[in-house]
Amino acid sequence: MRAYISVDLEGVNGILHSSQTQPNEPGYARALELMHEETNAVIEGLLAGGVDDILVNDSHWDMRNLHIEKLYQHKGVSVRSGWQKPFSMVSGIDPADFAVFVGYHARAGHATGVLSHTYRAQIFFEVKLNGQPVGETGLNAALAGYFGVPIAMLCGDDTVCEEARDLLGDIVTAQVKTAVSRYAAVFHPHQENLKLLKEKARQATNKKHWQLFKAAEPALIEITFFDPSMADAAELLPQIKRLSARTITIQGADYGETFRLMLAVGALGASRKDPYFS
């Protein structure tokens, strides 16, 4: 049985500020230790549930956070690291039997989700998929569904767990902390969390929890930017339709193409971020 793990950082227990999530900032080294420990607990649980092949996709920031020597040592565990990846946080998911999202966070605009954002925190103000506001959970689950891979489990704070259940149904969720606000949380006991993650991951190997989420085609992604100049840059692509000063829509030939166009639009928008006037 093959499992795929997409690992982000903002949803890990102990993390509540952006300075913990970026290299060379205070708290980053400690954050990576917590990231490795939660990932290892999930790996152990999946192996205990009968999985023998696990691909871990480093899905945070520049995607060079996970160190292979610090991950659980098993011949079936490998890591996909680095950027650029064609499908970003879900790169390499095909041909897994199911996927697990670790360290995930609530969508951009959520009232209380810890470090809530959607892909480009300083570029995307809001993202919708076929008219519904979504975060990385929804966008990535839909891409997994495009490749025929169901989601079995998600880990993060209470807000993203609720977001996942509302969107995906009866997947396994592991709440590792409780959101207070975007930059505040109640942290749960670390060792108890690791036991929880291991047990939940073992449960996730049961097919009754696997939920295949596919976006209705033709899929339409709508993005509202923070700045009109970012929409100016996005509009350079012929597949982009401008709706207003800050809002565009993307529609490719299928969801896979639409998703990749979203990544390109994010890069174009970032190129227009003004460090002096923002």
KOLVEXDREN-53253 format. One record per residue (C-alpha): x, y, z. Coordinates in nm, 3 decimals, always signed. Layout:
! KOLVEXDREN-53253
<xx X, yy Y, zz Z>
...
//
This chain:
! KOLVEXDREN-53253
<xx +0.000, yy +0.000, zz +0.000>
<xx +0.133, yy +0.341, zz -0.100>
<xx +0.072, yy +0.659, zz +0.101>
<xx +0.150, yy +1.019, zz +0.018>
<xx +0.215, yy +1.282, zz +0.286>
<xx +0.207, yy +1.655, zz +0.210>
<xx +0.376, yy +1.836, zz +0.502>
<xx +0.323, yy +2.204, zz +0.575>
<xx +0.440, yy +2.390, zz +0.886>
<xx +0.187, yy +2.648, zz +1.003>
<xx -0.052, yy +2.384, zz +1.135>
<xx +0.207, yy +2.205, zz +1.351>
<xx +0.160, yy +2.225, zz +1.729>
<xx +0.381, yy +2.495, zz +1.884>
<xx +0.365, yy +2.720, zz +1.577>
<xx +0.172, yy +3.048, zz +1.589>
<xx +0.385, yy +3.324, zz +1.436>
<xx +0.524, yy +3.381, zz +1.089>
<xx +0.876, yy +3.427, zz +1.228>
<xx +0.872, yy +3.057, zz +1.318>
<xx +0.803, yy +2.958, zz +0.959>
<xx +1.085, yy +3.124, zz +0.766>
<xx +1.456, yy +3.037, zz +0.747>
<xx +1.693, yy +3.259, zz +0.946>
<xx +1.411, yy +3.388, zz +1.165>
<xx +1.374, yy +3.328, zz +1.543>
<xx +1.211, yy +2.999, zz +1.623>
<xx +1.255, yy +2.840, zz +1.280>
<xx +1.502, yy +2.572, zz +1.395>
<xx +1.272, yy +2.468, zz +1.680>
<xx +0.975, yy +2.469, zz +1.442>
<xx +1.156, yy +2.224, zz +1.216>
<xx +1.212, yy +1.990, zz +1.509>
<xx +0.839, yy +1.991, zz +1.579>
<xx +0.764, yy +1.947, zz +1.207>
<xx +0.987, yy +1.639, zz +1.190>
<xx +0.839, yy +1.487, zz +1.505>
<xx +0.480, yy +1.521, zz +1.387>
<xx +0.571, yy +1.384, zz +1.044>
<xx +0.750, yy +1.089, zz +1.203>
<xx +0.451, yy +1.009, zz +1.423>
<xx +0.231, yy +0.995, zz +1.113>
<xx +0.483, yy +0.779, zz +0.927>
<xx +0.496, yy +0.534, zz +1.219>
<xx +0.118, yy +0.512, zz +1.228>
<xx +0.093, yy +0.449, zz +0.855>
<xx +0.356, yy +0.175, zz +0.872>
<xx +0.170, yy +0.018, zz +1.164>
<xx -0.143, yy +0.020, zz +0.950>
<xx +0.020, yy -0.181, zz +0.673>
<xx +0.163, yy +0.086, zz +0.444>
<xx +0.499, yy -0.011, zz +0.297>
<xx +0.570, yy +0.278, zz +0.056>
<xx +0.552, yy +0.642, zz +0.172>
<xx +0.644, yy +0.953, zz -0.025>
<xx +0.676, yy +1.264, zz +0.193>
<xx +0.642, yy +1.590, zz +0.000>
<xx +0.803, yy +1.887, zz +0.174>
<xx +0.533, yy +2.150, zz +0.114>
<xx +0.637, yy +2.455, zz +0.314>
<xx +0.806, yy +2.778, zz +0.200>
<xx +1.098, yy +2.687, zz -0.034>
<xx +1.023, yy +2.318, zz +0.034>
<xx +1.368, yy +2.243, zz +0.176>
<xx +1.270, yy +2.204, zz +0.539>
<xx +1.271, yy +1.828, zz +0.594>
<xx +1.599, yy +1.644, zz +0.642>
<xx +1.600, yy +1.281, zz +0.533>
<xx +1.829, yy +1.178, zz +0.821>
<xx +1.579, yy +1.315, zz +1.075>
<xx +1.281, yy +1.130, zz +0.934>
<xx +1.176, yy +0.786, zz +1.051>
<xx +1.423, yy +0.540, zz +0.901>
<xx +1.248, yy +0.285, zz +0.683>
<xx +1.339, yy +0.158, zz +0.338>
<xx +0.996, yy +0.255, zz +0.207>
<xx +1.013, yy +0.622, zz +0.313>
<xx +1.138, yy +0.884, zz +0.066>
<xx +1.123, yy +1.266, zz +0.050>
<xx +1.043, yy +1.498, zz -0.238>
<xx +1.224, yy +1.822, zz -0.167>
<xx +1.291, yy +2.157, zz -0.330>
<xx +1.126, yy +2.411, zz -0.557>
<xx +1.020, yy +2.437, zz -0.843>
<xx +0.774, yy +2.146, zz -0.837>
<xx +0.510, yy +2.119, zz -1.111>
<xx +0.221, yy +2.069, zz -0.867>
<xx +0.375, yy +2.235, zz -0.559>
<xx +0.230, yy +2.094, zz -0.234>
<xx +0.082, yy +1.792, zz -0.416>
<xx +0.372, yy +1.719, zz -0.648>
<xx +0.435, yy +1.348, zz -0.701>
<xx +0.103, yy +1.230, zz -0.559>
<xx +0.033, yy +0.996, zz -0.849>
<xx +0.018, yy +0.692, zz -0.807>
<xx -0.044, yy +0.685, zz -0.430>
<xx -0.338, yy +0.488, zz -0.288>
<xx -0.429, yy +0.771, zz -0.049>
<xx -0.296, yy +1.101, zz +0.085>
<xx -0.242, yy +1.261, zz +0.425>
<xx -0.207, yy +1.635, zz +0.490>
<xx +0.016, yy +1.722, zz +0.789>
<xx +0.067, yy +2.068, zz +0.945>
<xx -0.214, yy +2.226, zz +0.742>
<xx -0.385, yy +2.554, zz +0.828>
<xx -0.712, yy +2.737, zz +0.764>
<xx -0.791, yy +2.925, zz +0.445>
<xx -0.717, yy +3.292, zz +0.383>
<xx -0.973, yy +3.511, zz +0.552>
<xx -1.073, yy +3.267, zz +0.825>
<xx -1.176, yy +3.454, zz +1.138>
<xx -0.951, yy +3.269, zz +1.383>
<xx -0.738, yy +3.008, zz +1.202>
<xx -0.375, yy +3.013, zz +1.314>
<xx -0.156, yy +3.168, zz +1.041>
<xx -0.445, yy +3.136, zz +0.796>
<xx -0.359, yy +3.196, zz +0.430>
<xx -0.393, yy +3.033, zz +0.090>
<xx -0.066, yy +2.963, zz -0.093>
<xx +0.054, yy +3.324, zz -0.134>
<xx -0.001, yy +3.488, zz +0.205>
<xx +0.090, yy +3.839, zz +0.089>
<xx -0.058, yy +3.808, zz -0.259>
<xx -0.388, yy +3.614, zz -0.242>
<xx -0.652, yy +3.788, zz -0.032>
<xx -0.914, yy +3.521, zz -0.108>
<xx -0.937, yy +3.214, zz -0.330>
<xx -1.255, yy +3.044, zz -0.447>
<xx -1.302, yy +2.714, zz -0.628>
<xx -1.622, yy +2.706, zz -0.832>
<xx -1.759, yy +2.988, zz -0.619>
<xx -1.669, yy +2.840, zz -0.278>
<xx -1.396, yy +2.995, zz -0.062>
<xx -1.118, yy +2.738, zz -0.018>
<xx -0.772, yy +2.711, zz +0.127>
<xx -0.481, yy +2.484, zz +0.054>
<xx -0.684, yy +2.192, zz +0.188>
<xx -0.952, yy +2.233, zz -0.079>
<xx -0.722, yy +2.323, zz -0.367>
<xx -0.483, yy +2.036, zz -0.291>
<xx -0.759, yy +1.782, zz -0.226>
<xx -0.910, yy +1.869, zz -0.563>
<xx -0.572, yy +1.818, zz -0.730>
<xx -0.534, yy +1.484, zz -0.554>
<xx -0.882, yy +1.397, zz -0.686>
<xx -0.776, yy +1.500, zz -1.035>
<xx -0.512, yy +1.226, zz -1.011>
<xx -0.762, yy +0.983, zz -0.861>
<xx -0.612, yy +0.988, zz -0.511>
<xx -0.845, yy +1.015, zz -0.206>
<xx -0.764, yy +1.209, zz +0.110>
<xx -0.755, yy +0.996, zz +0.425>
<xx -0.631, yy +1.228, zz +0.698>
<xx -0.553, yy +1.589, zz +0.787>
<xx -0.364, yy +1.734, zz +1.087>
<xx -0.372, yy +2.092, zz +1.214>
<xx -0.567, yy +2.324, zz +1.440>
<xx -0.939, yy +2.291, zz +1.508>
<xx -1.034, yy +2.538, zz +1.233>
<xx -0.864, yy +2.351, zz +0.948>
<xx -0.994, yy +2.018, zz +1.079>
<xx -1.347, yy +2.157, zz +1.062>
<xx -1.276, yy +2.302, zz +0.717>
<xx -1.158, yy +1.961, zz +0.596>
<xx -1.456, yy +1.769, zz +0.734>
<xx -1.703, yy +2.020, zz +0.589>
<xx -1.544, yy +1.991, zz +0.246>
<xx -1.429, yy +1.630, zz +0.229>
<xx -1.656, yy +1.434, zz +0.461>
<xx -1.552, yy +1.148, zz +0.688>
<xx -1.174, yy +1.170, zz +0.672>
<xx -0.960, yy +1.121, zz +0.982>
<xx -0.864, yy +1.451, zz +1.143>
<xx -0.607, yy +1.510, zz +1.415>
<xx -0.642, yy +1.838, zz +1.604>
<xx -0.300, yy +1.921, zz +1.748>
<xx -0.380, yy +2.272, zz +1.877>
<xx -0.675, yy +2.504, zz +1.929>
<xx -0.694, yy +2.839, zz +1.750>
<xx -0.754, yy +3.156, zz +1.949>
<xx -0.676, yy +3.405, zz +1.672>
<xx -0.447, yy +3.428, zz +1.371>
<xx -0.145, yy +3.469, zz +1.597>
<xx -0.259, yy +3.292, zz +1.914>
<xx -0.335, yy +2.932, zz +2.004>
<xx -0.374, yy +2.683, zz +2.286>
<xx -0.104, yy +2.419, zz +2.247>
<xx -0.182, yy +2.061, zz +2.341>
<xx +0.071, yy +1.839, zz +2.528>
<xx +0.339, yy +1.746, zz +2.278>
<xx +0.388, yy +1.378, zz +2.360>
<xx +0.011, yy +1.321, zz +2.375>
<xx -0.015, yy +1.480, zz +2.032>
<xx +0.244, yy +1.245, zz +1.890>
<xx +0.052, yy +0.945, zz +2.027>
<xx -0.266, yy +1.089, zz +1.876>
<xx -0.105, yy +1.137, zz +1.536>
<xx +0.035, yy +0.785, zz +1.531>
<xx -0.303, yy +0.632, zz +1.619>
<xx -0.498, yy +0.853, zz +1.378>
<xx -0.257, yy +0.768, zz +1.096>
<xx -0.304, yy +0.398, zz +1.165>
<xx -0.681, yy +0.451, zz +1.143>
<xx -0.639, yy +0.641, zz +0.817>
<xx -0.515, yy +0.327, zz +0.642>
<xx -0.871, yy +0.193, zz +0.660>
<xx -1.039, yy +0.262, zz +0.326>
<xx -1.365, yy +0.366, zz +0.491>
<xx -1.200, yy +0.702, zz +0.567>
<xx -1.074, yy +0.766, zz +0.214>
<xx -1.258, yy +1.051, zz +0.045>
<xx -1.208, yy +1.131, zz -0.322>
<xx -1.274, yy +1.499, zz -0.385>
<xx -1.305, yy +1.612, zz -0.746>
<xx -1.380, yy +1.966, zz -0.858>
<xx -1.673, yy +1.998, zz -1.096>
<xx -1.544, yy +2.060, zz -1.447>
<xx -1.486, yy +2.304, zz -1.600>
<xx -1.321, yy +2.412, zz -1.275>
<xx -1.299, yy +2.784, zz -1.212>
<xx -1.054, yy +2.937, zz -0.964>
<xx -1.126, yy +3.294, zz -0.860>
<xx -0.853, yy +3.497, zz -0.690>
<xx -0.880, yy +3.833, zz -0.519>
<xx -0.541, yy +3.996, zz -0.476>
<xx -0.427, yy +4.243, zz -0.213>
<xx -0.322, yy +4.495, zz -0.478>
<xx -0.464, yy +4.583, zz -0.824>
<xx -0.111, yy +4.575, zz -0.973>
<xx -0.101, yy +4.202, zz -0.896>
<xx -0.415, yy +4.153, zz -1.105>
<xx -0.247, yy +4.362, zz -1.377>
<xx +0.037, yy +4.108, zz -1.387>
<xx -0.195, yy +3.806, zz -1.380>
<xx -0.398, yy +3.948, zz -1.669>
<xx -0.097, yy +3.904, zz -1.898>
<xx -0.191, yy +3.535, zz -1.928>
<xx -0.455, yy +3.469, zz -2.196>
<xx -0.647, yy +3.223, zz -1.975>
<xx -0.713, yy +3.497, zz -1.718>
<xx -1.032, yy +3.700, zz -1.705>
<xx -1.035, yy +4.026, zz -1.510>
<xx -1.351, yy +4.070, zz -1.301>
<xx -1.260, yy +4.383, zz -1.106>
<xx -0.964, yy +4.587, zz -0.986>
<xx -0.831, yy +4.306, zz -0.766>
<xx -1.018, yy +3.993, zz -0.881>
<xx -0.947, yy +3.753, zz -1.166>
<xx -1.069, yy +3.408, zz -1.271>
<xx -0.866, yy +3.119, zz -1.408>
<xx -1.002, yy +2.840, zz -1.625>
<xx -0.775, yy +2.590, zz -1.794>
<xx -0.855, yy +2.286, zz -2.008>
<xx -0.890, yy +2.078, zz -1.689>
<xx -0.826, yy +2.117, zz -1.316>
<xx -0.461, yy +2.018, zz -1.346>
<xx -0.398, yy +2.302, zz -1.590>
<xx -0.609, yy +2.546, zz -1.388>
<xx -0.408, yy +2.463, zz -1.075>
<xx -0.077, yy +2.524, zz -1.249>
<xx -0.206, yy +2.852, zz -1.386>
<xx -0.290, yy +2.948, zz -1.028>
<xx +0.073, yy +2.886, zz -0.930>
<xx +0.189, yy +3.099, zz -1.223>
<xx -0.052, yy +3.377, zz -1.130>
<xx +0.088, yy +3.372, zz -0.776>
<xx +0.443, yy +3.415, zz -0.910>
<xx +0.334, yy +3.698, zz -1.137>
<xx +0.151, yy +3.868, zz -0.852>
<xx +0.455, yy +3.837, zz -0.627>
<xx +0.665, yy +4.011, zz -0.892>
<xx +0.449, yy +4.322, zz -0.844>
<xx +0.470, yy +4.334, zz -0.464>
<xx +0.602, yy +4.680, zz -0.378>
<xx +0.838, yy +4.672, zz -0.076>
<xx +0.802, yy +5.048, zz -0.025>
<xx +0.432, yy +5.112, zz -0.085>
<xx +0.211, yy +4.844, zz +0.065>
//
